[in-house]
Amino acid sequence: MADLMARLQSEATGCYSWSNGPGDRYAPHNHAYEKVLYCVEGSIKFVLEREGKELLLNAGDRMVLPAGTVHSAVVGDAGCTCIEGRR
């Protein structure tokens, strides 16, 4: 995780890690900033609500969400640990 965190800190600010258990869900929401996120362990599926697209992130995958993008998420069967920051 240290390598991914160093990479994230080179491109974003306010970086932190978080974890969730299997099947946890996030309701649709958005952010006023561009979000940069790496999945470190497990998996998580993000749903881009307006676009009707799904993004499945597995360990090592990176995602950038533009400011204002409405998204929800569902954590995979093994849970997940992610790191994220803003720019």
Steps between C-alpha positions, in 0.01 A plus 500: 500500500793736563591508130145585394468764772824665384369500143167649613672770708693608190176581320245592769460666840319398819582133441363236736404132511169333582356150510156343476357154551348271239183634340517845663332767287529872442188683382523731198695817579757735347798709604594861426854386414666254264551170687802276434459151648706181504358164607771344718333173606180319403259659254235767471256583222420866432185588308502826305132577542441751217718315250359156583854357520658264752869500594631192679824573685726221622824527697739736318233668286472881486196720438459875449153648550446854372343747744122473509483141369205326668610152606407215731706198600473138612789323673599156368475162674840529672455860618734775388769743607545814294705816511379828360581867467371810330624740239 
